[in-house]
Amino acid sequence: MPETGHIKLCIYDLLGKEIAELVNEVKQPSVYDATFSTTNATPGGVYFYRLQAGDLTEIKKMILLR
């Protein structure tokens, strides 16, 4: 994160339903990490995360293994 700004990080399932909102706040310039803590009700499979930081929006795929 090169400059202060609003950050939003969400996890979505394959159908586009939001599963979790991990971050939704203003952050200072730094390096951050977030943990996606799942329950037994969250099945393994393919999920997507969307990171919005200022003008940047990035969507990536991730796999949850059980």
N, C-alpha and C positions, 0 to 999 in steps of 0.2 A: 504494500500500500504506500505509494509515493507521497500522497498528500492527504490532509484531513478531509473526510467526506463521509457520507451516509453509505453504509454497507448493509446489504441484505443477502443472506445465504439460505436457500430453501431446498428441500429434498422432495422429489416427485416420483410417483410410480409410473409405469408404462402408459397408463391411461391419462396422465397429466394431473392426477389428483395430488394435492399437496399433502405430504406425509409429515413433514416436520419443518419448522422455521428455526434454524440454528442461530442466526444473527440478524438483528434488525436495529441498528443503532449507528451513531456517529463515532468513528474511530480516528485516532491520531495516526500519523505515519509510523509504521512499524511492520513487523512480520507477525502474523497471527495464525493460530490453528483452531479448528473446531472439531468436536467429537460428536458423531452421530450414534447416540446410545439407543439401541433397539430393545424391544421386549420380545417375548416368545410369540406374541401376536403378529409381529412383523415377519412375513415369510422371506426366505432367501430368494434372490432373483436380481433382475436388472432394475436399477433406479437411475434417476438423473438428478444432478444438482445444478442450480442456477445461482451464479454469483453476480450481483449487481453492485458496482462501485463507481459512483459518479456516472460518467458517460459509457463506462465499460459494462457489457453484459456478456457473460460466458456461461455456456451450458455444456456439461460433460457427463459422460455415462460412468456409472460405477456398478460393481457387482457385490451383492451381499451374500456371503457364503454361510451356511448353517452347518 
